[in-house]
């Protein structure tokens, strides 16, 4: 009996020439009840840059909730991901695994109690086509094997959302201290990392692209947590100052100014068939009040249609990235 050999995974990949590597952003040393000293929440960083130097700033890609850095490296149907697209456009590109996700180690004694493992039902509700205008999902929802491969990298979310966001922002701030001014791109539940990073290092963010960030302000996301401080669960620096999350929530929304966000170029990117687009204008209004130079970038307004929440790796991901590259080029 003869069989047809499947192509090996590397045989369909176009050869490229680039520089690449990886390193770690260390965490703090913490002493446990047993007296042992351990590292708290180090962050893994993979990077790739064009073979020749360019004048483009570094780009830092921050994944969403339950995901990991591999979200940016390839698509579920085997095409190159946004990371490769940024490198091809001349940007040194840095892909992080947020502490406790992917290759960044997690243990409840140092990174906090993990929540439930990401489940199929949640993934299908967030990403699978749920309306007729969502036409760009790359997999057949009835293909169980493909769905298994797609959900494999999705892990647990932290129970303490605020502590997790503080750790994310601290590690990203240390990364920018090494890289210098950079463009930061976040997705979904990674969105608060961008606002908190700007609060810590406003002078080191050239521009911020928030892809379908969680919101609106002070919202509760089932299975994730509550944005107690506005668009973040961790504290933000307001002017006038707010001493607590309760004080921030009780304040007149028009007074919630964040000095670190003043005049920061922000693109808030949404897909035309995503439920996250339904509250994006509320997020924009909060950012305008905070002081950011924010632009709502709705893909259908740029001729790119059919996208849901996973617009970074749907079938027209090259087109969605092209919109972002144009915005970055015009902004920086």
Secondary structure, DSSP 8 states (H G I E B T S, - for coil): --------GGGGS----EEEEEEEE--EEEE-TTS-EEEE--EEEEEEEESS--S--EEEEE--TT--GGGGTB-TTS-B-HHHHHHHTT--EEEEE-TTSTTS---HHHH--EEEE--HHHHHHHHS--STT----SS-TT-HHHHHHHHTT--EEES-HHHHHHHHHHHHHHHHHHH-SEEEEEEGGGHHHHHHHHHH-GGGEEEEEEES---STT-EETTTEE-TTSS-SS----SS--SSHHHHHHS-GGG---GGGTT-EEEEEE-TT-GGGGGHHHHHHHHHHHT-EEEEEEGGGGT--S--TTTTSSTTHHHHHHHHHHHHHHH-
